[in-house]
Amino acid sequence: MRPLASTGLLVGLAAAFCSLGQTCIPAGPPAEENLANAPVYITGSEFLDPPAVGLDRFYQPTWTFAIDAEQAVGFRLTVATRAPHDLRARLRDNTTGAVQDLRRIDPPSHDERTALGDAPQPFSDAVRDLLAAGIGLFWHDDPNQQPAAISHQFAFLIPEPARGPFAQIEVFTATAADGSALYIDHIELVRGFYYMAVLGDSVAWGNGLLDSDKHAARVADAIERATGHKVIRQMLALSGARIVPDPTDGICDISCYREAPAVSTSITVQVDLVQRPDLVTLVLMDGCINDIHVSTIINPDTTEDELTAASARFCKDEMIALLGKTRTHMPQATIVVTGYYPLASEASDIPGLLTWLDTQEVTPNEDLVNFAERASVNSRIFADASRADLVAAVVAAGAAASAGPPILFVDPGFSPDNAVFTPDSWLWGLSADSSAVGDLAGQLKVFPEDPLFAARLPACFTASGADLSLECVFASLGHPNKRGAQAYTDAIVAGLRSVGVLPVTP
């Protein structure tokens, strides 16, 4: 029996304890209350494989059988419910949204069950005919069930044409007046897994973006549409990450707030943290801007020679070493290195740039017009130099590992018109709207415009609890917004198609 992650785990354990013959006092409402109006939990499964990484409730059926010219799958779910006779189930196609009520049938007889063997499968011509008609079925599969038990087994038979590549099995015992299910639990059935690792800094993480808007999530969506397999993402990128490890680095674990982490994990160490690297098919990664540091790039006092030298060191030499380590660790994976963009340009709003400088602890020592010009020039120098150096790193790493899958560089295609604080910016900027912060509005004059700002604030107080960390508050500033993330997505998908990792579609 395979356990599933569920808040019903304690219920399942209690049921198992009672089933061992211990004296149990059933908990819950009085006897006259409708027991169907209670939560239902899926606590275990058979003939379903979860992904090798993570706790997501995606499962690939492992038992198939033929129905005429089609295939069907069979599996069991262990369900914690106090009203097993009221249990209903339905199948939801997550691609089309179509919903099919699964037909509950009488369980097989003793002789039929004996003939079945261990795996759920058709036990009569009538069952086979229903499956051939595209109808999914389930039955209560506990032949020796004790009356007071909470944990129950149900067998499911689902014809392949009915479920599509991504489908939910939903179980419930009660419905609202409008017919919608109450206290529902579900798992998702998939036809295979595609493992992807995301390594890098705040651009790879997607500062300020909802998860569904991050370019890693959108690329995953494109892969799922093209392959029919569920993408399992390992998101190890985090804000502030450098390629070169630092003695102060630590491990940003599952409880770490990656948008403004209290501890940094270098990209080099991120490679070592990938779980089941032997299964990873695709690596999305970036790196080198934090080794140079944003404050250095937009500081008017930084010279062109200093910027190009820093880019050559980190975006080329250190990236070559990082790619070599990544290829050694995941030799079967295609590696995509994404580039950067001009942070500021001549069209950038000067007051906005000044606010950004404050968050980076940079003070201009010249008039504002000259400062803005120098900041835009340095942004262009960094964008051009880092692009050339990252390309050189990818070429060198590819030549050193010519026998493996491709290593490619992807330019997101930002122009100076898309820099921060421009009319056509693809980067998060600032807003005068203080509605999200309430009493804190008096401490700030302008506010980040990203949708995560209010949720980020609790993590931005210093250890004393009295002051706000400006770098944390403005963590989204200068990072790709939804339009910028889409530009990254389009460039990555086009790159994967160009090397044959994804099919070329009209």
Beta strands, then each sheet from edge to edge (+ up, - down):
strand 1: 2-3
strand 2: 41-46
strand 3: 48-49
strand 4: 58-61
strand 5: 64-67
strand 6: 70-80
strand 7: 88-93
strand 8: 99-101
strand 9: 103-104
strand 10: 137-140
strand 11: 151-159
strand 12: 166-172
strand 13: 174-175
strand 14: 181-182
strand 15: 185-190
strand 16: 193-199
strand 17: 230-235
strand 18: 280-285
strand 19: 334-338
strand 20: 407-410
strand 21: 430-431
strand 22: 447-448
sheet 1: 1+ 2- 6+ 5-
sheet 2: 1+ 2- 6+ 11- 10+ 9+
sheet 3: 3+ 4- 15- 12+ 7- 8+
sheet 4: 13+ 14-
sheet 5: 17+ 16+ 18+ 19+ 20+
sheet 6: 21+ 22-
end
